[in-house]
Amino acid sequence: MSGSTFLLTDQAVRLADPLAARVFTATVHTLRPSRHPRPNAAPISATILTKDSGAHLAEVLTALHWCDEVVVFDTGSTDNTMAIAQRHPNVQLFRLEGTFPGFGRAHQQAVALARHDWILSIDSDEVVSAGLAAEIAALPLDERIVYAMPFHNYFNGRRITSCGWHPDCHDRLFNRRATNFCESEVHERVQASHLVGRRLRHPIRHYSYDSLDDFLRKMRHYGGLFAAQNAGRRTAGPLKAVSRSVWMFFKSYLLQRGCLQGGEGLVISAYKAQTVFWKYLLLDEANRRHA
């Protein structure tokens, strides 16, 4: 890779897991000098969790070229994810050693690996628009504020404005001295109840599902995490799985106007219903093991 210095290493890094009395281990795969492309502004570290994220990662990282560093925390890729990350001069690449701790704790660990206190958390299928990058660069950042960004969600190359996918907005820019992610296994979020929220104008483009196989893979993964998080805490069973699933399809396809978005609206509504169905059956199974 021309124009940058990096070191491939097997160095193990042990850091305190925020909000918990334990440590985690990550292997450093790239190590570069600190860079400050925005000398008159507070430095920002972008953090990204990856696992087999090669489909969109190059575009995601290119859109973050303005960040002082990008922490890529890989949780077990077997595709070309790590090779793509190593091509970008502001990337610090780490690989999780051990079992996946759930999305909330994994995000906390990525935040702990960052050099800087200002964190821009981006998923590996989310592309920061040029307008949003310019908007963030112009912000007088205040650690009492958590900054939310609007999302434009895509499926089959088409922007989805129904099925509960629009409007969509998430807290993604924050100061780690003021807050961090919650510890949820799935549906993790930045803890922002004690902070002032500010919504930015320009969007993140979100390519959440590239194919039907993507739907099925994520359905199984998120369903398992939901069951692990709620075992022994929430009731479940076949009747609840069916009734919640039927309601989800009705809500997504009719109340949230998926019926107006053609085949994509039908597929997304069916996916959401199936996700609910299987996650409650998996929770029922987990509850019986937990008893």
Sequence and secondary structure as in RCSB ss.txt:
>XXXX:A:sequence
MSGSTFLLTDQAVRLADPLAARVFTATVHTLRPSRHPRPNAAPISATILTKDSGAHLAEVLTALHWCDEVVVFDT
GSTDNTMAIAQRHPNVQLFRLEGTFPGFGRAHQQAVALARHDWILSIDSDEVVSAGLAAEIAALPLDERIVYAMP
FHNYFNGRRITSCGWHPDCHDRLFNRRATNFCESEVHERVQASHLVGRRLRHPIRHYSYDSLDDFLRKMRHYGGL
FAAQNAGRRTAGPLKAVSRSVWMFFKSYLLQRGCLQGGEGLVISAYKAQTVFWKYLLLDEANRRHA
>XXXX:A:secstr
 TT        EEEEE TTSS EEEEEE        S TTS  EEEEEEESS TTTHHHHHHTTTTSSEEEEEES
   SSHHHHHTTSTTEEEEEE SS   HHHHHHHHHHH SSSEEEE  TTEEE HHHHHHHHT    TTEEEEEE
EEEEETTEE  STT SS EEEEEEETTT  B   SSS  B  TTSEEEE SS EEEEEESSHHHHHHHHHHHHHH
HHHHHTTTS   HHHHHHHHHHHHHIIIIIT GGGGHHHHHHHHHHHHHHHHHHHHHHHHHHHHH 
